[in-house]
Amino acid sequence: THILSIAVPVDGWFDTKDMVLEDRYRVTMINWTELVFEGTGDLVTVSYSTDGGRSFTELKSVTLSDNWERYKVDLRVSSRQIRFRFRNAEESSSFALRSVEVCYIKGSSRGDRDD
């Protein structure tokens, strides 16, 4: 058996699921205001998507600590849903996440009313 070993950097990332607030059949716009996450590692780039992950917009690159710490990233996004991507910002870097929270203000809704 021959094993070929080649050192190639791996592009690592983690995508959250889509975060959506549903109220029966109402379509609700959400004002997403802040992302809070707990992480450790190197430099991570945080991006968001409002179209189910088809495209992402970069928010910020965050330098992480060797210890578990909480980090906050400000948002100004209005949409029905949002997902986040955490990605290695540099070659040969790594990161770990323990929690992800999103702060929001409920916006307007359209749909059938229960009057």
C-alpha positions in Angstrom: 0.0 0.0 0.0 1.3 3.4 -1.0 0.0 6.6 0.7 0.5 9.9 -0.9 0.6 12.7 1.6 0.1 16.2 0.4 -0.2 19.2 2.7 -3.2 21.2 1.4 -5.0 23.9 3.4 -8.6 23.2 3.9 -11.2 25.9 3.7 -13.4 25.3 6.7 -16.8 26.9 7.5 -20.0 26.4 9.4 -23.4 27.6 8.2 -26.3 28.0 10.7 -29.8 26.9 9.7 -32.2 29.6 8.5 -33.6 31.6 11.4 -37.3 32.4 10.8 -40.1 33.7 13.0 -43.4 32.2 11.9 -46.8 33.2 13.2 -49.3 30.8 11.6 -49.6 32.0 8.0 -48.3 35.5 8.4 -45.3 36.7 6.5 -43.2 38.7 9.0 -40.3 41.0 8.3 -37.7 40.9 11.1 -35.2 43.6 11.9 -32.1 41.6 12.8 -30.0 43.8 15.1 -27.1 41.8 16.6 -25.3 38.5 16.3 -23.8 37.1 19.5 -21.6 33.9 19.4 -19.3 32.0 21.7 -16.1 30.9 20.1 -12.4 30.1 20.3 -9.6 29.8 17.7 -8.0 32.1 15.2 -9.5 34.7 12.8 -13.0 34.0 11.5 -15.1 35.8 8.9 -18.8 36.2 9.7 -21.3 36.5 6.8 -25.0 36.4 6.5 -27.6 35.2 3.9 -31.2 36.2 3.5 -31.9 34.0 0.4 -31.5 30.5 1.9 -27.7 30.4 1.4 -27.6 31.1 -2.3 -25.5 34.2 -1.6 -23.7 35.7 1.4 -22.8 39.2 2.5 -19.6 39.6 4.6 -20.2 41.3 8.0 -16.9 41.3 9.8 -13.7 39.4 10.5 -13.3 38.6 14.2 -10.0 37.7 15.9 -10.9 34.9 18.4 -9.1 34.1 21.7 -7.5 30.8 22.7 -10.2 30.7 25.5 -14.0 30.5 25.0 -15.4 34.0 24.8 -18.5 35.8 23.6 -18.4 38.1 20.6 -20.9 40.6 19.3 -21.4 41.7 15.7 -23.8 44.5 14.9 -26.5 44.0 12.2 -28.8 46.2 10.3 -30.7 43.7 8.2 -34.5 43.5 7.5 -35.7 40.2 6.1 -38.0 37.2 6.7 -35.1 34.9 7.4 -31.4 34.9 8.0 -28.6 32.4 8.2 -24.9 33.0 9.1 -21.6 31.6 7.9 -18.5 31.4 10.0 -15.4 30.8 7.8 -11.7 30.6 8.3 -10.3 34.0 7.4 -6.8 32.8 6.8 -5.0 29.8 5.5 -4.1 27.3 8.3 -6.5 28.8 10.8 -9.2 27.1 12.7 -12.2 28.0 15.0 -14.8 26.3 17.2 -18.3 27.6 18.1 -20.3 26.7 21.2 -23.4 29.0 20.8 -25.0 31.4 18.3 -27.7 33.9 19.2 -29.5 36.5 17.1 -31.2 39.6 18.5 -34.1 41.1 16.6 -37.1 43.5 16.6 -40.2 42.1 15.1 -41.3 44.1 12.1 -44.5 44.3 10.1 -46.6 41.3 9.1 -49.1 40.5 6.3 -51.6 37.7 6.2 -54.9 36.5 7.6 -56.0 38.0 10.9 -57.9 36.2 13.6 -60.4 39.1 14.3 
